[in-house]
Amino acid sequence: MKIKNIDSIEVLDSRGRPTLCTTVVLDDGCKGTAFVPSGASTGSLEAHELRDNEERYGGLGVQNASENAKKLLEDLDNKRADDQASIDKLLIEIDGTSNKSKIGANAILSVSIACTRAAANSLNLNLYEYLNILYKKQSNLHTEMSMPRPMLNIFNGGSHSNNDVDIQEFMIIPSSDYSFRDGLMNSVSVYTALKRRLSSNGLSVSVGDEGGFSPNLGSTENVLEEIIASIKDAGLKHNKDMFIALDCAATELFDSGIYTLTGENKKMQSDEMVEYIQKLIEKYEITSVEDPFDEKDWKAWQSLTEICKDTQIVGDDIFVTQKDLLNKGITTNAANAILIKPNQVGTITECFETIKLAQENNIKTIISHRSGETEDSFIADLSVAVDAKQIKTGAPARSDRTAKYNRLLMIENELYP
């Protein structure tokens, strides 16, 4: 199964922005194709997404990244597609920069993922089975495959919408007592109940980047009250059948040492923001909070993690899927969970390394989409393969989001017929 060709073209993501579609072809005729997502609120230390910065597509074109992906054949020709660690190591060395800015992390990731698909096809294995084999080999962990609990973003605020709600994502998580299929079904019931409630109050039910509703509701508490009411309307119990999670994307709210919540007319220093988040957690029994503080506000992260020991405190912008940053978080007790986004780091091997470090240190892992997504369902297979337990991939709406849920339904049917 040796690499014989690499092709890459410019396609569109769910926001109408260009992204890459790259195909790796093997000498046995098998192929693997990968699309690359893109974020809206991004951490400053993420691997570099190469854009053309020319007139076409408002400077967002990826033709240079596409050409870079194709040129990688010069170094990958005749390399075995199933030697993922060696391929990814070579890709990193060819780029030669600390953040993959020469070739572009988008070009590198597209080839890295395409190789996994090509190898899985050549071996006649499901992608999740092949990724599980790879992860066990590279991590030396005896990782079992499992179905993740979905985290569904049903209300969008912040940079994912143009409403007056400051918190970026309001999510629901079905109880682990349910199968994936039944948990997803219950989540859809809450989503549709929320739509009915908003509509009956004359509010917009148009959706944001990740499929969640995004009318003006003014405050975080107003949104939470609506979601809890929707859980009840769906015939379910809050904090028993369905749980609530937040992604604050607080780096977007932070400037010159102050957190500003425009919709609530609040300006807070770090200690006040800690108190604000703590009160939300306690009042609304919130089970998970992502990025409650700026990516550099480590002291606030440590404080909340210490105070709210039973709450999942998730690092995204603070860790950006990179093991060195996660190691700092482990050492300083700055969070107890990490979001895993392959395009933040650039190769599958590096993702595996970060996941391994998390699992060895009792840090919970959540495989995650980006706000600019495609129909590619790779992260669904990845979440099963590495026993992540959780996946975050948007509302149960928009095909860029439901592609992941539908893939997981198919996987569940294969694993638990």
VODOMAR-250861 format. One line per 3 residues: their letters; for each residue x, y, z of C-alpha. Coordinates in steps of 0.001 Angstrom, whole numbers, plus 500000, padded with zeros to 6 digits. Example, Ala and Ser with C-alpha at 12.3 -4.5 7.8 and 13.67 -1.06 7.14 Angstrom:
2
AS = 512300,495500,507800 | 513670,498940,507140
This chain:
417
MKI = 500000,500000,500000 | 502437,502605,498818 | 501508,506208,498049
KNI = 501403,506888,494307 | 499553,510183,493932 | 498232,513148,495906
DSI = 495589,515471,494513 | 494087,518481,496276 | 491433,520996,495297
EVL = 489775,524057,496776 | 486206,523407,498010 | 483797,525184,500374
DSR = 483094,524784,504072 | 479780,525364,505861 | 480341,529123,506047
GRP = 480997,529414,502321 | 484739,529820,502847 | 487337,527917,500847
TLC = 488975,524843,502338 | 490888,521801,501118 | 489773,518451,499782
TTV = 492796,516181,499387 | 492959,512639,498010 | 495799,510165,498500
VLD = 495959,507307,495959 | 497845,504056,496642 | 499550,501642,494267
DGC = 496803,499071,494871 | 494162,501522,493614 | 492740,502355,497024
KGT = 492060,506010,497856 | 491507,508183,500899 | 489949,511651,500847
AFV = 489889,514303,503570 | 488278,517711,503983 | 489723,520258,506434
PSG = 487524,522380,508771 | 488192,525919,509970 | 487466,527759,513233
AST = 485869,531149,513929 | 487072,531780,517484 | 490614,530436,517466
GSL = 493445,530147,519950 | 496496,532269,519183 | 498789,529234,519402
EAH = 496913,527059,516921 | 498818,525602,513981 | 498789,528023,511035
ELR = 495965,527866,508521 | 497475,528964,505190 | 495326,531393,503171
DNE = 496192,533043,499847 | 495557,536645,500949 | 494643,537588,497386
ERY = 491571,539253,495892 | 489611,536086,495186 | 487360,534890,498022
GGL = 488253,538032,499957 | 491765,536749,500578 | 490552,533432,502044
GVQ = 491456,531219,499098 | 493544,528092,499708 | 495060,527489,496292
NAS = 498588,527801,497684 | 497803,525248,500391 | 496290,522991,497727
ENA = 499458,523189,495640 | 501567,522541,498741 | 499554,519399,499500
KKL = 500122,518098,495966 | 503850,518862,496109 | 504172,516650,499188
LED = 504083,513695,496790 | 507720,514460,495998 | 508626,513293,499508
LDN = 505829,510785,500134 | 505992,508877,496852 | 506365,505144,497550
KRA = 506001,505620,501323 | 503731,503086,503024 | 500384,504686,503845
DDQ = 500002,502593,506993 | 503212,503971,508519 | 501334,506975,509901
ASI = 503909,508008,512483 | 506689,508159,509876 | 504490,510031,507400
DKL = 503478,512640,509956 | 507050,513015,511205 | 508188,513645,507636
LIE = 505410,516195,507056 | 506482,518103,510160 | 510136,518019,509088
IDG = 509355,519185,505544 | 507498,522204,506890 | 510210,522955,509414
TSN = 508351,525669,511341 | 506986,525574,514879 | 503405,526249,513758
KSK = 503359,524690,510265 | 503230,528107,508609 | 505409,527208,505613
IGA = 503253,524512,504039 | 500148,525254,506088 | 498579,523080,508769
NAI = 495511,522759,506546 | 497604,521214,503746 | 499477,518937,506159
LSV = 496345,517757,507977 | 494516,517013,504729 | 497308,514643,503689
SIA = 497625,513122,507166 | 493922,512259,507374 | 493714,511125,503742
CTR = 496508,508633,504430 | 494527,507061,507280 | 491509,506607,505029
AAA = 493565,505204,502166 | 495294,502710,504478 | 492000,501670,506082
NSL = 490486,501085,502644 | 493537,499088,501530 | 493266,496874,504623
NLN = 489489,496556,504168 | 488909,497946,507656 | 486399,500466,508914
LYE = 488114,503793,509590 | 487383,503631,513335 | 488872,500112,513504
YLN = 492025,501218,511713 | 492384,504353,513860 | 491998,502209,516979
ILY = 494818,499948,515779 | 496987,502994,515040 | 496265,504584,518405
KKQ = 497058,501394,520323 | 500305,501019,518395 | 501442,504603,518909
SNL = 500241,505042,522496 | 500985,501576,523917 | 497579,501811,525602
HTE = 495034,498984,525424 | 492271,501298,524300 | 488808,499853,523765
MSM = 486445,501420,521252 | 483336,503109,522637 | 480442,505305,521597
PRP = 480799,508927,522747 | 478175,511069,524440 | 477214,513923,522114
MLN = 477474,517549,523169 | 474941,519428,521048 | 475169,523192,520624
IFN = 471487,524181,520492 | 471845,527913,521128 | 474538,530068,519531
GGS = 475890,533361,520832 | 479197,535201,520706 | 481142,534960,517439
HSN = 478875,532172,516184 | 475947,534586,515752 | 475041,538254,515566
NDV = 472709,538339,518572 | 473144,540024,521971 | 474152,536880,523890
DIQ = 477813,536887,524950 | 478376,533202,525744 | 479238,531427,522500
EFM = 477655,528000,522942 | 474867,526513,525035 | 474946,522736,524798
IIP = 472905,519773,525961 | 474380,516369,526840 | 472174,513281,527133
SSD = 472620,510950,530087 | 475143,508128,529724 | 472302,505810,530781
YSF = 471040,505999,527191 | 472495,504408,524092 | 473945,506856,521575
RDG = 470838,506464,519426 | 468399,507132,522255 | 470493,509961,523690
LMN = 470528,511627,520273 | 466774,511130,519940 | 466201,512823,523304
SVS = 468492,515659,522293 | 466502,516219,519111 | 463343,516365,521237
VYT = 464858,519162,523341 | 466080,520996,520221 | 462635,520944,518622
ALK = 460995,521907,521922 | 463295,524934,522122 | 462368,525862,518559
RRL = 458672,525741,519454 | 459201,527875,522566 | 461155,530536,520711
SSN = 458725,530596,517813 | 455686,530859,520089 | 457288,533925,521682
GLS = 457757,535572,518307 | 461524,535047,518319 | 463661,534100,515342
VSV = 464446,530417,514865 | 467149,530964,512260 | 470335,529123,513166
GDE = 473960,530096,513712 | 477172,528565,512369 | 476755,525337,514307
GGF = 473015,524883,513885 | 471888,526363,517200 | 469182,529005,517398
SPN = 470359,532572,517865 | 467646,535121,518695 | 468258,538067,521006
LGS = 467674,536902,524579 | 469903,539409,526343 | 471471,537363,529100
TEN = 473046,533990,529705 | 470463,533220,532369 | 467573,533877,529987
VLE = 468997,531324,527557 | 469542,528769,530318 | 465974,529207,531561
EII = 464657,528565,528049 | 466765,525435,527648 | 465701,524011,531020
ASI = 462067,524702,530134 | 462596,522966,526782 | 464008,519887,528516
KDA = 460814,519749,530584 | 458659,520344,527488 | 460345,517328,525887
GLK = 459230,515155,528805 | 462740,514870,530221 | 464372,515833,533514
HNK = 467181,518369,533742 | 470307,516919,535348 | 468943,513378,535078
DMF = 468023,512720,531456 | 469694,515793,530007 | 472584,517976,531179
IAL = 473715,521477,530208 | 477178,522638,529119 | 478645,525994,528114
DCA = 481432,527175,525855 | 482178,530723,526972 | 484929,531382,524380
ATE = 486114,533934,526950 | 489198,534983,525000 | 486733,536782,522727
LFD = 485379,538654,525778 | 488750,539594,527277 | 490706,542793,526670
SGI = 493260,544630,528804 | 492516,542524,531878 | 488725,542958,531710
YTL = 485974,540556,530662 | 483135,542433,528957 | 479661,540922,528588
TGE = 477991,543509,526384 | 474548,541913,526394 | 474489,541948,530205
NKK = 476282,545283,530597 | 478950,543672,532780 | 482660,544403,533056
MQS = 484600,542029,535286 | 488137,541402,536421 | 489407,537817,536581
DEM = 488292,537101,540147 | 484834,538492,539360 | 484613,536330,536238
VEY = 485483,533285,538345 | 482643,534159,540714 | 480246,534785,537801
IQK = 480953,531370,536225 | 480808,529624,539619 | 477356,531059,540299
LIE = 476082,529938,536890 | 477396,526424,537531 | 475738,526214,540933
KYE = 472418,527845,540044 | 471826,525905,536825 | 473683,522679,537700
ITS = 475936,523054,534671 | 478009,519937,534123 | 480693,521246,531756
VED = 482218,524661,531020 | 484639,525242,528165 | 487006,528202,527891
PFD = 485562,530165,530840 | 488613,532470,530788 | 491142,533966,528413
EKD = 493804,531600,527087 | 496490,533440,529098 | 494527,533898,532327
WKA = 495984,530765,533939 | 495313,531871,537514 | 491569,532108,536861
WQS = 491604,528648,535267 | 493312,527233,538338 | 490843,528916,540691
LTE = 487709,527602,538978 | 489137,524087,538590 | 489883,524036,542313
ICK = 486519,525497,543359 | 484303,523429,541019 | 485891,520013,541424
DTQ = 482804,518128,540244 | 482397,520196,537073 | 484144,519449,533794
IVG = 486374,522461,533077 | 487387,522162,529431 | 490458,523724,527859
DDI = 490294,524623,524171 | 492055,527918,523390 | 494351,527398,526366
FVT = 495623,524010,525066 | 494853,524026,521294 | 495352,520221,521154
QKD = 499082,520559,521834 | 500721,518270,524358 | 503201,520821,525720
LLN = 500383,523200,526643 | 498322,520341,528062 | 501298,519275,530155
KGI = 501460,522780,531604 | 497749,522525,532418 | 498266,519182,534146
TTN = 501178,520541,536168 | 499285,523643,537265 | 495825,522031,537608
AAN = 494393,524553,535163 | 491583,522322,533795 | 490355,518739,533986
AIL = 489338,518175,530356 | 490630,519008,526885 | 489018,519611,523519
IKP = 490728,517751,520667 | 490634,519501,517276 | 492973,517935,514693
NQV = 493422,521158,512722 | 494775,522956,515809 | 497882,520790,515734
GTI = 498117,519528,512141 | 498713,515762,512118 | 496934,512677,513415
TEC = 500060,511489,515229 | 500216,514735,517225 | 496518,514361,518076
FET = 497233,510861,519359 | 500113,512124,521487 | 497908,514737,523144
IKL = 495058,512281,523708 | 497472,509792,525263 | 498870,512418,527632
AQE = 495340,513364,528678 | 494195,509797,529263 | 497297,508912,531257
NNI = 496625,511867,533568 | 492853,511452,534042 | 492096,514460,531837
KTI = 488805,513942,530019 | 488876,514148,526233 | 486290,515630,523881
ISH = 486717,515223,520123 | 485480,518422,518481 | 484375,519932,515191
RSG = 485007,523541,514106 | 482443,526219,513298 | 483438,526054,509624
ETE = 482761,522385,508870 | 482266,520072,505885 | 480499,516795,505200
DSF = 483638,514939,506328 | 482793,512716,509310 | 486369,511783,510307
IAD = 485989,513009,513887 | 483104,510583,514459 | 485385,507617,513749
LSV = 488175,509216,515757 | 485988,509636,518844 | 485086,505943,518799
AVD = 488636,504780,518046 | 490357,506523,520969 | 487616,505921,523556
AKQ = 487132,509668,523933 | 483741,509277,525675 | 482525,512651,524334
IKT = 482104,514377,520981 | 481167,517974,520318 | 479809,518544,516854
GAP = 476945,521042,516863 | 473179,520994,516800 | 471185,518114,515307
ARS = 470703,520292,512219 | 472664,521268,509079 | 474207,518421,507109
DRT = 477735,519484,508081 | 476761,518617,511687 | 474373,515703,511140
AKY = 476997,513959,508971 | 478891,513230,512191 | 475820,512090,514110
NRL = 474657,509896,511232 | 478097,508328,510973 | 478006,507554,514693
LMI = 474587,505955,514308 | 476045,503737,511596 | 479045,502842,513754
ENE = 476813,502033,516734 | 474762,499722,514531 | 477941,497902,513468
LYP = 479388,497606,516974 | 476113,496872,518789 | 473701,495383,516194
